[in-house]
Amino acid sequence: MKNPESQSAEESALSPSPARLAWWGMAQGAVVLAAGLNLRFMTGIIGPAPMMQWHHMLSMLVFTPLSLTMAFFMLHELARARRGSWPVFALFMLSSFWIAVAMGAHEPVNQLQIKMRLLGDLSPAGKTMTFLDEVLSHWAFFTGYIGLCLSWAWAQARNPVPDPVKPWMWAVFVLASATGAAGIIASLWGDPLNGIIRDLGIIAAVILACEILRWRGGTRRSQPVTVSIQLGNMLAFAVLLLHGLLK
């Protein structure tokens, strides 16, 4: 039988490191921000594929893989030492696949639909393009995004941080939330309110679902990752809603 001191030391060693969580969160936020800026500025035409722009290729081949890699390292830190973590990792893997499928379909299909003048076209080709763009890719991405956020919050609820998070670490978590929110805002900026109402609904669902998991896991102070997810989504929701109402 283990004595209380050795058991406490073992539990502390297995607990997630707030510092590593903060830096992985910062890295993830930076990638999301870069991905959002990429959509705004990398508009050059790709020579061999004149209907495509560089931001489509970079989204599919650079920013999506980088973002999912950062997301995995975050989850690994949260759930690496807990038994019975396979459902959390399964949710993460499924969500990652959905996001990858969504980005791989949406980026080229959306551009081809515009360049080939198939927006609103009721021919078989037009209907297929609309389905791939507006239904399949969007809802695959929404499902993947919700699942990814919930896998983090679920892992955090199962393995909260045992020691108080230092103020400078909270500052990094807040900065990570702000950069992630800026990336979401950059991706959706300029769209009318009725064009992003689904996106706002998904963001609201993430905030609510994370709060339910947070409540099951204990205090906010012991779950900085979940708080960071909620804060980033709240910032994005508030800015996009206000912009949509004022536009």
N, C-alpha and C positions, 0 to 999 in steps of 0.2 A: 504493500500500500504506500502510495506516495505521500510525503509530508506536505503540509500546506504551502511551505515556501517553495519547494521544488515544482509543485503543480502550478503555482502562480507564475514562476519564472518561465515555465514551459508555455503557458497560455500567452504570456507577454511576447515570447519569441515567435509564436504562431500568428499573432495579431498583425493586421496590416499596418505598415509604417505610414504615418500621416505625411511625412516628408516625401516619400516616394509617390504616394497618392497625389499629393499636391503637384509634383513636377510632371507626372504622367498626365494629370488633368490640364496643366498648362500647355504641354506639348499637343494634346488633343485639341484644345481651344485654338492654338496657333494654326494647326492644320485646317480646322474648319474655317477660320478667318481667311486663310490663304485660298481655300477652295471658293469661298464667296467672292473674293476679289478677282480670282481667276475668271469667273463668269462675266465680270464687268469689263475687264481690260484686255484679256487675251483673245482678241477678236480677229486676228489675222487669218487669212485663208490658207488651208493646207494644200500645197501644190498638187499632189497626186489625187486628192479628193476635194475638188473645188467647191462642193456643196457643204463641206465641213469647216469648222473653225478650230483654232488651236485649243480653245477652252474645253471643247468636247473631248478631245484626246487626253488632255491633261486631267480632266475630271475622271475619266474611265481608268486611265493607266497609272496615274500618280496619286491624286488626292484621295480617291476612294480607298485604294489599298493602304496608303499611309494612315488614313483615319481609322480603318479597321484594325491595323496593327497596333496603333496606340490604344485603341479600345480593348484589345486582348490583353496587353500588358497591365492595364488598369484592373481588369477583371482577375487576372492571375494574381495580382497583389492582394485583392480582396478575398479570393476564394481558394488560394493554392493549398492552404493547410487544413481546410475543413473537410471532414468526411461527408459523404452524401452530397457533394457539390455537382454531381453529373447533371441534374436537371438545369442548374444555372448555366453550365457550359453548353448544354444542348440548346437552350433558348438563345444563348449568344451566337452559336454557330448557325442556327436556322435564320436568325435575324441578319447575320452577316451575309449569308447567301442571298436573302431577299434583297438587301441593299445592293449587292453586286449585280444581281439580275436587273434590278430597276435602273441602275445607272448605265449598264450596258445597253439596255433597250431604249431608255429615254433620250440619251444624248444624240445618237444618230437619227432616231425616228422623228424627234421633235424638229430637227433642222431640215430633214428631208420633206416633212409634211409642209413646212413653210416654203421651201425652195421650189417644190413641185406643185405648189398652189392647190393643196388638197385640204386646206382648212375648211371645214363645213361641207366638203364634197360628199355626196351621197352615193357615189359609185362604190363597188366592192373595194377598190384600192383605198378610197377615201375613208370608208367605214373601218377598214382594217387599221389604217394609220391612226385614226382617232381612238380606236380601242387600245392599241399598243401604247399610245402616248398618254391619253387621259384616264384610262382605266387600269390596264395591267401595270405599267411602270410606276404610276403615281401610288397606287394602293400597295404594290410590293414595297415601295420605298417607305410609305407610311407605316406599314406593318413592321418592317425591319427597324425603323427608327424607334417605334414604341418598344419593341422587343429588346433592342440594344440598351435603351435607358433603363428598362425594368430589370434586365440582367445585372446591371451595376447596382441598382437600388436593392434588389433582392440579395445580392451577395453582401452588400454593406449591412443590411438588416440582420443577416445571419452571422456577421462577423464585425461588430462595431469596434471602433477604436477605443481601447481601454483607458488610455491616459488623455488628459486635457490637451486639445490642439493649441499649439502656441499661436499668439497673435500674428506673427509673420507668416505662418502657414495658412491661417485664415485669409490673409491678404492675397496669397498666391491662389487660393481656391476662388476668391472673389474675382481676381484678375482672369483666371481661367474661364469663369462663368461669363465675364464681360466679353472676352475675345470670341468665345463660342457663340454668344448672342449676336455679336457683330457679324459673324459669318452667316448666320441664319438670316439676319436682316439684309445683308448684302445680296443674298441669293434671291430674296423675294421683293426687294425694294423696287418701287415703281409700278408694281402690279396694283390694280384697283382692288378695293375691299372685297367685292363679289368674286374676284379671281383667286383670293387667298383664304376664303372663308373655311375651306376644308383644312388648309394648313393650320389655321388658328385653332380649329377644333381638335386637331391632332396634338398640338402643343398643349392645349388645356387638358386633354386626356392624360398626357404624360405627367403634367404637374400633379393632377389628382391621384393618379395611380402611384406615383412616387411617394405622395404623402401617406397613402394607406400603408405602403411597405415601411415607410419611415416610422409611422406610429407603432407598427408591430415590432420594430427593432429597438425602440427606446428613444432616448433624447436626441435632439438635433445636434447637440455638442459632440455626440459620439458617432455621428454619421455625416461627416463633411462631404463625402462624395454625393450623397443623395441631396443634401442642401445645395451643393454646387449645381447639380442637374436642374433642380427646381428654379434656382435663381437665374440661371442662363435662359431657361425657357420663359420665365416670367418677364425678364427684360425684353426678349425678342417679341413676346406676345404684346406687351404694352406699347412698344415703339411702333410695331406694324399696325396694330389696331388704331392708334392715334393718327398715324400717317394716312391710313385708309379713310378714316372719318374726316380728316381735314382736306384730303385731296379733292 
